[in-house]
Amino acid sequence: MAFFDSVKEAITQKPANLKKPFFYKKDSDAQRQLEKLKEIYKTAPNSIKLKIDQDIKMLSYGIAGEENIAFELSNSLLPIIVLHDLHIEFEDLSTQIDYLIITNKFSLIIECKNLIGNIEVNSNGDFIRTWQYNGKYNKEGIYSPITQNARHLDMIKRIKLTHKNNFVTKALFEKYFDEFHKSVVVLANPKTVINMKYAKKDVKDKIIRCDQLTECIKKMISDSKNALFSEKEMYEIADFYLSLHTPNTVDYTKKYQIDEPAQEESIPTVAPTLAPTTATTTAPKSVPVANPVATPTKPNIDETPLYKALKQYRYDTSKAEGIKPYFIYNNAQMEELISIMPKTFEEIKKVSGFGDVKCQKYGSAILEIINQYK
């Protein structure tokens, strides 16, 4: 059996028998955003460097906290599938899930908080953070991570309801939703002290420290009365969530109102000053333009032959495999494929949600289609 298991793993890029945590999605938009911020910081005006530096620190804290959680999950020895950093958009809403864990009984959403200072949760469910700076104690209320998790779950419920065909299946899904979808807030900073003396029980049960995560998941699985999922069902659930993920692209040049490099090139270089000064500028003289030529408008991407070809392939393949089309790739992924026009499997993997498994199954056909329209 060991030989056949090895062959199966080589083909599917999945463990033949799920006996320990498998990180099905490991990458993070936060890491890419951090690298982008560091690049922007190098050439940013002094007037906004403080804001950028604050964002860099916040992102770094968040990434460090998520790495602590990844360490605990990796060493838990639990047969679970781990999805890291999912960005999901639905209708006019979007949500960012730090970790989504698929166990053999339910899905678990983890909200990571790597906060400096101590946390108090009062009887109203308010989160209050206290920290020391320059010898003084500061106190502030923070947005409830439990409310954040509730928003994540609500979006998942709304999305899944759209896939239910009739009133009966929708009613059953809503009735048992809480049994199959759970959440927990993990405090990833080991130095944080949390005071939940006056917090309600349902709030206390949803907040744990990072070193308690493994035991918490084990207890939740043990307490659950749900029937066991097969490994196939677990991967189907994981693939469903992966199909919803889209990259979370933040345009920091707009956030900080930084001009693009092409615009900055037209500005003459001046000696740096210690403090900003007010400059007097002269409006440029207008230059008459004779017989301007109208620039032809580009067709919408969904009207291009390549888009239609990729969409048709997705439809035909989904019918052949008996799955939903977006399990193969969603519209956002299809548009990103068209944007980068990949030539190799490695370039396809740059599209979020495309790992070894999808490349193995669909990569050759995708490359062949794209090659026809270069």
DRENRO-677897 format. One record per residue (C-alpha): x, y, z; residue number from 1; chain. Coordinates in nm, 4 decimals, padded with zeros to 6 digits. Example, Ala and Ser with C-alpha at 12.3 -4.5 7.8 and 13.67 -1.06 7.14 Angstrom:
REM residues 2
((01.2300 -00.4500 00.7800) 1 A)
((01.3670 -00.1060 00.7140) 2 A)
//
This chain:
REM residues 374
((00.0000 00.0000 00.0000) 1 A)
((00.2917 00.2347 00.0663) 2 A)
((00.3856 00.2333 -00.3038) 3 A)
((00.0324 00.3155 -00.4185) 4 A)
((00.0047 00.5860 -00.1530) 5 A)
((00.3260 00.7439 -00.2843) 6 A)
((00.1923 00.7386 -00.6395) 7 A)
((-00.1365 00.8936 -00.5248) 8 A)
((00.0458 01.1710 -00.3408) 9 A)
((00.2638 01.2426 -00.6446) 10 A)
((-00.0416 01.2755 -00.8704) 11 A)
((-00.2761 01.4695 -00.6419) 12 A)
((-00.0140 01.6595 -00.4362) 13 A)
((-00.2225 01.5695 -00.1311) 14 A)
((-00.1390 01.3315 00.1536) 15 A)
((-00.2669 00.9825 00.0708) 16 A)
((-00.3897 00.9466 00.4283) 17 A)
((-00.4513 01.2629 00.6241) 18 A)
((-00.2802 01.1901 00.9549) 19 A)
((-00.1386 01.5314 01.0352) 20 A)
((-00.2033 01.8975 00.9446) 21 A)
((-00.1866 01.9734 00.5733) 22 A)
((-00.1418 02.3391 00.4747) 23 A)
((-00.3472 02.3499 00.1559) 24 A)
((-00.2948 02.7273 00.1261) 25 A)
((00.0115 02.8737 00.2969) 26 A)
((00.0750 03.2053 00.1216) 27 A)
((-00.0348 03.5410 00.2580) 28 A)
((-00.1391 03.8697 00.1006) 29 A)
((-00.0105 04.0411 00.4157) 30 A)
((00.3484 03.9398 00.3398) 31 A)
((00.3240 04.0790 -00.0134) 32 A)
((00.1700 04.4000 00.1211) 33 A)
((00.4526 04.4324 00.3743) 34 A)
((00.7159 04.4046 00.1020) 35 A)
((00.5315 04.6663 -00.1048) 36 A)
((00.5146 04.9048 00.1913) 37 A)
((00.8869 04.8726 00.2566) 38 A)
((00.9570 04.9631 -00.1067) 39 A)
((00.7254 05.2662 -00.0909) 40 A)
((00.8864 05.3803 00.2364) 41 A)
((01.2292 05.4134 00.0723) 42 A)
((01.1207 05.6942 -00.1619) 43 A)
((00.8188 05.8372 00.0247) 44 A)
((00.8149 06.2023 00.1351) 45 A)
((00.9057 06.2585 00.5001) 46 A)
((00.5563 06.3937 00.5634) 47 A)
((00.3977 06.0487 00.5252) 48 A)
((00.6808 05.8187 00.6328) 49 A)
((00.5422 05.8041 00.9871) 50 A)
((00.2065 05.6722 00.8575) 51 A)
((00.3795 05.4127 00.6402) 52 A)
((00.6025 05.3067 00.9290) 53 A)
((00.2945 05.2539 01.1479) 54 A)
((00.1346 05.0346 00.8809) 55 A)
((00.4581 04.8363 00.8475) 56 A)
((00.4627 04.7725 01.2225) 57 A)
((00.0964 04.6674 01.2319) 58 A)
((00.1410 04.4286 00.9392) 59 A)
((00.4562 04.2859 01.0965) 60 A)
((00.2745 04.2242 01.4264) 61 A)
((-00.0081 04.0494 01.2433) 62 A)
((00.2284 03.8302 01.0395) 63 A)
((00.4243 03.7325 01.3523) 64 A)
((00.1009 03.6344 01.5272) 65 A)
((-00.0108 03.4212 01.2332) 66 A)
((00.3288 03.2503 01.2274) 67 A)
((00.2793 03.1585 01.5948) 68 A)
((-00.0546 03.0007 01.5076) 69 A)
((00.0984 02.8169 01.2108) 70 A)
((00.3602 02.6703 01.4457) 71 A)
((00.0950 02.5424 01.6866) 72 A)
((-00.1128 02.3928 01.4049) 73 A)
((00.1913 02.2291 01.2428) 74 A)
((00.2783 02.0525 01.5660) 75 A)
((-00.0764 01.9561 01.6641) 76 A)
((-00.0635 01.6146 01.4869) 77 A)
((-00.4325 01.6619 01.4032) 78 A)
((-00.5732 01.5333 01.0693) 79 A)
((-00.6850 01.8761 00.9497) 80 A)
((-00.6667 02.0873 00.6339) 81 A)
((-00.5409 02.4428 00.6857) 82 A)
((-00.6231 02.7418 00.4654) 83 A)
((-00.4296 03.0573 00.5476) 84 A)
((-00.5344 03.4148 00.4663) 85 A)
((-00.8540 03.3894 00.2626) 86 A)
((-00.9952 03.7053 00.1061) 87 A)
((-01.3590 03.6581 00.0053) 88 A)
((-01.5839 03.9025 -00.1758) 89 A)
((-01.9592 03.8634 -00.2100) 90 A)
((-02.2033 04.1192 -00.3470) 91 A)
((-02.0832 04.4502 -00.1972) 92 A)
((-01.9016 04.2942 00.0984) 93 A)
((-01.5555 04.1532 00.1556) 94 A)
((-01.3903 03.9703 00.4425) 95 A)
((-01.0402 03.8517 00.5332) 96 A)
((-01.0100 03.5219 00.7233) 97 A)
((-00.6779 03.4583 00.8986) 98 A)
((-00.7136 03.0799 00.9166) 99 A)
((-00.9862 02.8400 00.8117) 100 A)
((-00.9435 02.4866 00.9444) 101 A)
((-01.1349 02.1915 00.8023) 102 A)
((-01.1614 01.9102 01.0571) 103 A)
((-01.3391 01.5789 01.0062) 104 A)
((-01.6470 01.7178 01.1830) 105 A)
((-01.6688 02.0930 01.1134) 106 A)
((-01.4971 02.4025 00.9740) 107 A)
((-01.3269 02.6376 01.2175) 108 A)
((-01.2525 03.0068 01.1572) 109 A)
((-00.9574 03.1487 01.3518) 110 A)
((-00.9169 03.5222 01.4063) 111 A)
((-00.5583 03.6019 01.5084) 112 A)
((-00.4835 03.8933 01.7417) 113 A)
((-00.1209 03.9747 01.8176) 114 A)
((-00.1726 04.2782 02.0391) 115 A)
((00.0744 04.4704 02.2520) 116 A)
((-00.0531 04.5173 02.6051) 117 A)
((-00.3263 04.3503 02.8077) 118 A)
((-00.6908 04.2845 02.7224) 119 A)
((-01.0025 04.3143 02.9347) 120 A)
((-01.3416 04.1891 02.8195) 121 A)
((-01.6298 04.3319 03.0228) 122 A)
((-01.9851 04.2083 03.0761) 123 A)
((-02.1052 04.3909 02.7634) 124 A)
((-01.8532 04.2059 02.5457) 125 A)
((-01.6400 04.5191 02.4953) 126 A)
((-01.2677 04.4659 02.4350) 127 A)
((-01.0425 04.7160 02.6151) 128 A)
((-00.6673 04.7230 02.5560) 129 A)
((-00.4216 04.8695 02.8084) 130 A)
((-00.0544 04.9281 02.7288) 131 A)
((00.2387 05.1249 02.8649) 132 A)
((00.4274 05.3844 02.6629) 133 A)
((00.6894 05.6322 02.7887) 134 A)
((00.6024 05.5436 03.1461) 135 A)
((00.2307 05.6162 03.0997) 136 A)
((-00.0592 05.3709 03.0814) 137 A)
((-00.2909 05.4087 02.7870) 138 A)
((-00.6350 05.2544 02.7461) 139 A)
((-00.8555 05.2196 02.4394) 140 A)
((-01.1474 05.0175 02.3143) 141 A)
((-01.0831 04.7923 02.0138) 142 A)
((-01.3146 04.6374 01.7584) 143 A)
((-01.4386 04.3052 01.8897) 144 A)
((-01.2640 04.0111 01.7156) 145 A)
((-01.5700 03.8017 01.8063) 146 A)
((-01.7806 04.0391 01.5979) 147 A)
((-01.5252 04.0016 01.3176) 148 A)
((-01.5677 03.6252 01.3271) 149 A)
((-01.9450 03.6638 01.3281) 150 A)
((-01.9152 03.8677 01.0066) 151 A)
((-01.6973 03.5951 00.8500) 152 A)
((-01.9530 03.3282 00.9378) 153 A)
((-02.2438 03.5387 00.8162) 154 A)
((-02.0800 03.5856 00.4756) 155 A)
((-02.0083 03.2126 00.4461) 156 A)
((-02.3703 03.1388 00.5311) 157 A)
((-02.4972 03.3828 00.2696) 158 A)
((-02.2677 03.2431 00.0009) 159 A)
((-02.3575 02.8820 00.0742) 160 A)
((-02.7291 02.9618 00.0802) 161 A)
((-02.7064 03.0772 -00.2806) 162 A)
((-02.6012 02.7204 -00.3712) 163 A)
((-02.9046 02.5591 -00.2083) 164 A)
((-03.1688 02.4683 -00.4628) 165 A)
((-03.4931 02.4686 -00.2675) 166 A)
((-03.6651 02.5767 00.0512) 167 A)
((-03.6099 02.2459 00.2320) 168 A)
((-03.2334 02.2311 00.1781) 169 A)
((-03.2019 02.5984 00.2741) 170 A)
((-03.4013 02.5431 00.5943) 171 A)
((-03.1919 02.2407 00.6934) 172 A)
((-02.8686 02.4231 00.6140) 173 A)
((-02.9641 02.7197 00.8353) 174 A)
((-03.0807 02.4906 01.1153) 175 A)
((-02.7496 02.3030 01.1370) 176 A)
((-02.5143 02.5793 01.0252) 177 A)
((-02.3726 02.6425 01.3742) 178 A)
((-02.2970 02.2735 01.4189) 179 A)
((-02.0706 02.2648 01.1143) 180 A)
((-01.9214 02.6166 01.1285) 181 A)
((-01.7402 02.7358 01.4395) 182 A)
((-01.5026 03.0177 01.5321) 183 A)
((-01.2426 03.1104 01.7890) 184 A)
((-01.0242 03.4152 01.8636) 185 A)
((-00.6575 03.3362 01.9299) 186 A)
((-00.4375 03.5792 02.1228) 187 A)
((-00.0969 03.5172 01.9666) 188 A)
((00.1190 03.7416 02.1885) 189 A)
((00.2416 03.5224 02.4781) 190 A)
((00.2986 03.8326 02.6941) 191 A)
((-00.0619 03.9492 02.6732) 192 A)
((-00.2644 03.9088 02.9911) 193 A)
((-00.6384 03.8770 02.9380) 194 A)
((-00.8979 03.9547 03.2033) 195 A)
((-01.2357 03.7919 03.1353) 196 A)
((-01.3642 03.7923 03.4918) 197 A)
((-01.6867 03.9688 03.3966) 198 A)
((-01.7224 03.8387 03.0425) 199 A)
((-02.0194 03.6189 02.9549) 200 A)
((-01.9613 03.2456 02.9119) 201 A)
((-02.0286 03.2394 02.5365) 202 A)
((-01.7596 03.5078 02.4972) 203 A)
((-01.5094 03.3293 02.7217) 204 A)
((-01.5503 03.0083 02.5224) 205 A)
((-01.4443 03.1856 02.2017) 206 A)
((-01.1201 03.3435 02.3258) 207 A)
((-00.8040 03.1401 02.3851) 208 A)
((-00.4298 03.1851 02.3990) 209 A)
((-00.2121 03.0520 02.1203) 210 A)
((-00.0648 02.7701 02.3296) 211 A)
((-00.4177 02.6448 02.4031) 212 A)
((-00.5164 02.6102 02.0371) 213 A)
((-00.4413 02.2399 01.9868) 214 A)
((-00.6276 02.1310 02.2995) 215 A)
((-00.9167 02.3608 02.2082) 216 A)
((-00.9569 02.2006 01.8639) 217 A)
((-00.9289 01.8507 02.0114) 218 A)
((-01.2031 01.9284 02.2640) 219 A)
((-01.4302 02.0807 02.0003) 220 A)
((-01.3919 01.7694 01.7829) 221 A)
((-01.4532 01.5414 02.0807) 222 A)
((-01.7645 01.7353 02.1886) 223 A)
((-01.9123 01.7473 01.8369) 224 A)
((-02.1917 01.5008 01.7600) 225 A)
((-02.1563 01.5439 01.3836) 226 A)
((-02.0912 01.2420 01.1639) 227 A)
((-01.7315 01.2123 01.0428) 228 A)
((-01.6393 01.3622 00.7059) 229 A)
((-01.4373 01.1476 00.4692) 230 A)
((-01.1065 01.2869 00.3436) 231 A)
((-01.2693 01.3403 00.0042) 232 A)
((-01.5450 01.5489 00.1647) 233 A)
((-01.2869 01.7487 00.3617) 234 A)
((-01.0981 01.8355 00.0427) 235 A)
((-01.4224 01.9256 -00.1339) 236 A)
((-01.4947 02.1733 00.1463) 237 A)
((-01.1397 02.3116 00.1226) 238 A)
((-01.1674 02.3451 -00.2570) 239 A)
((-01.4962 02.5303 -00.2182) 240 A)
((-01.3365 02.7919 00.0058) 241 A)
((-01.0307 02.8178 -00.2187) 242 A)
((-01.2590 02.8853 -00.5150) 243 A)
((-01.3970 03.1888 -00.3298) 244 A)
((-01.0560 03.3403 -00.2569) 245 A)
((-00.9372 03.6443 -00.4514) 246 A)
((-00.6158 03.8414 -00.3937) 247 A)
((-00.6561 04.1424 -00.1666) 248 A)
((-00.4734 04.4096 -00.3654) 249 A)
((-00.4182 04.7346 -00.1788) 250 A)
((-00.3025 05.0318 -00.3878) 251 A)
((-00.0812 05.2111 -00.1378) 252 A)
((00.0055 05.4889 -00.3829) 253 A)
((-00.3596 05.5976 -00.3614) 254 A)
((-00.3820 05.5427 00.0137) 255 A)
((-00.0887 05.7737 00.0802) 256 A)
((-00.1651 05.9977 -00.2194) 257 A)
((00.1747 05.9285 -00.3714) 258 A)
((00.2279 06.0167 -00.7351) 259 A)
((00.3269 05.7390 -00.9694) 260 A)
((00.6982 05.7365 -01.0720) 261 A)
((00.6127 05.8537 -01.4258) 262 A)
((00.4576 06.1684 -01.2809) 263 A)
((00.7444 06.2258 -01.0402) 264 A)
((01.0008 06.2278 -01.3227) 265 A)
((00.8674 06.5600 -01.4496) 266 A)
((00.9401 06.7267 -01.1153) 267 A)
((01.2879 06.8850 -01.0978) 268 A)
((01.5193 06.7565 -00.8276) 269 A)
((01.5836 06.9997 -00.5435) 270 A)
((01.8100 06.9877 -00.2415) 271 A)
((01.6436 06.8221 00.0591) 272 A)
((01.5231 07.0448 00.3420) 273 A)
((01.4736 06.9702 00.7093) 274 A)
((01.1179 07.1031 00.7053) 275 A)
((00.8585 07.1334 00.4289) 276 A)
((00.8533 07.4738 00.2592) 277 A)
((00.5919 07.6454 00.0510) 278 A)
((00.6961 07.6686 -00.3125) 279 A)
((00.5681 07.9147 -00.5672) 280 A)
((00.4889 07.7568 -00.9002) 281 A)
((00.4080 07.9085 -01.2363) 282 A)
((00.1281 07.7551 -01.4371) 283 A)
((00.2599 07.6035 -01.7609) 284 A)
((00.1620 07.7709 -02.0830) 285 A)
((-00.1070 07.5952 -02.2764) 286 A)
((00.0081 07.4309 -02.5978) 287 A)
((-00.2455 07.4063 -02.8817) 288 A)
((-00.3055 07.0542 -03.0091) 289 A)
((-00.4004 07.0197 -03.3730) 290 A)
((-00.6337 06.7491 -03.4960) 291 A)
((-00.6276 06.5202 -03.1888) 292 A)
((-00.6717 06.1534 -03.2749) 293 A)
((-00.9297 05.9681 -03.0692) 294 A)
((-00.7884 05.6737 -02.8771) 295 A)
((-00.9860 05.3592 -02.9478) 296 A)
((-01.1486 05.2102 -02.6412) 297 A)
((-01.0451 04.8633 -02.5368) 298 A)
((-01.3148 04.5970 -02.5325) 299 A)
((-01.4312 04.4624 -02.1983) 300 A)
((-01.2212 04.1657 -02.0899) 301 A)
((-01.5245 03.9364 -02.0872) 302 A)
((-01.5781 04.0129 -02.4570) 303 A)
((-01.2308 03.8993 -02.5636) 304 A)
((-01.1847 03.5641 -02.7452) 305 A)
((-00.9414 03.4399 -02.4795) 306 A)
((-01.1867 03.5078 -02.1968) 307 A)
((-01.4600 03.3229 -02.3851) 308 A)
((-01.2263 03.0300 -02.4583) 309 A)
((-01.1193 02.9950 -02.0953) 310 A)
((-01.4803 03.0240 -01.9834) 311 A)
((-01.5906 02.7555 -02.2291) 312 A)
((-01.3119 02.5229 -02.1127) 313 A)
((-01.4151 02.5810 -01.7507) 314 A)
((-01.7777 02.5001 -01.8341) 315 A)
((-01.6962 02.1840 -02.0336) 316 A)
((-01.4558 02.0557 -01.7690) 317 A)
((-01.6976 02.1202 -01.4830) 318 A)
((-01.9671 01.9230 -01.6650) 319 A)
((-01.7286 01.6354 -01.7285) 320 A)
((-01.6158 01.6235 -01.3641) 321 A)
((-01.9594 01.6930 -01.2157) 322 A)
((-01.8433 01.9947 -01.0157) 323 A)
((-01.9213 02.3653 -01.0041) 324 A)
((-01.7314 02.5761 -01.2629) 325 A)
((-01.5752 02.8019 -00.9981) 326 A)
((-01.4075 02.4967 -00.8403) 327 A)
((-01.1782 02.5006 -01.1454) 328 A)
((-01.1192 02.8754 -01.1360) 329 A)
((-01.3416 03.1724 -01.0571) 330 A)
((-01.3832 03.4857 -01.2671) 331 A)
((-01.1187 03.6800 -01.0748) 332 A)
((-00.8656 03.4009 -01.1256) 333 A)
((-00.9550 03.3800 -01.4947) 334 A)
((-00.8994 03.7534 -01.5366) 335 A)
((-00.5638 03.7269 -01.3581) 336 A)
((-00.4611 03.4452 -01.5936) 337 A)
((-00.5390 03.6720 -01.8870) 338 A)
((-00.3496 03.9568 -01.7230) 339 A)
((-00.0233 03.7649 -01.6731) 340 A)
((-00.0549 03.5356 -01.9798) 341 A)
((00.1481 03.2532 -01.8196) 342 A)
((00.3887 03.0391 -02.0199) 343 A)
((00.4736 02.7805 -01.7529) 344 A)
((00.3170 02.6059 -01.4538) 345 A)
((00.5267 02.8233 -01.2217) 346 A)
((00.3748 03.1355 -01.3728) 347 A)
((00.0244 02.9892 -01.3339) 348 A)
((00.1022 02.9360 -00.9642) 349 A)
((00.1407 03.3125 -00.9278) 350 A)
((-00.2383 03.3297 -00.9568) 351 A)
((-00.3837 03.3013 -00.6083) 352 A)
((-00.5570 02.9678 -00.5541) 353 A)
((-00.3512 02.7819 -00.8148) 354 A)
((-00.1293 02.5291 -00.6422) 355 A)
((00.0287 02.2048 -00.7520) 356 A)
((-00.3063 02.0254 -00.7563) 357 A)
((-00.4853 02.2631 -00.9926) 358 A)
((-00.1809 02.2978 -01.2145) 359 A)
((-00.1537 01.9203 -01.2415) 360 A)
((-00.5199 01.8886 -01.3419) 361 A)
((-00.5801 02.1967 -01.5567) 362 A)
((-00.2439 02.3651 -01.6201) 363 A)
((-00.1628 02.2053 -01.9570) 364 A)
((-00.5028 02.2880 -02.1044) 365 A)
((-00.4866 02.6466 -01.9754) 366 A)
((-00.1414 02.7015 -02.1260) 367 A)
((-00.2560 02.5547 -02.4558) 368 A)
((-00.5580 02.7875 -02.4699) 369 A)
((-00.3553 03.0960 -02.3773) 370 A)
((-00.0865 03.0084 -02.6312) 371 A)
((-00.3495 03.0231 -02.9088) 372 A)
((-00.4234 03.3894 -02.8342) 373 A)
((-00.0739 03.5325 -02.7886) 374 A)
//
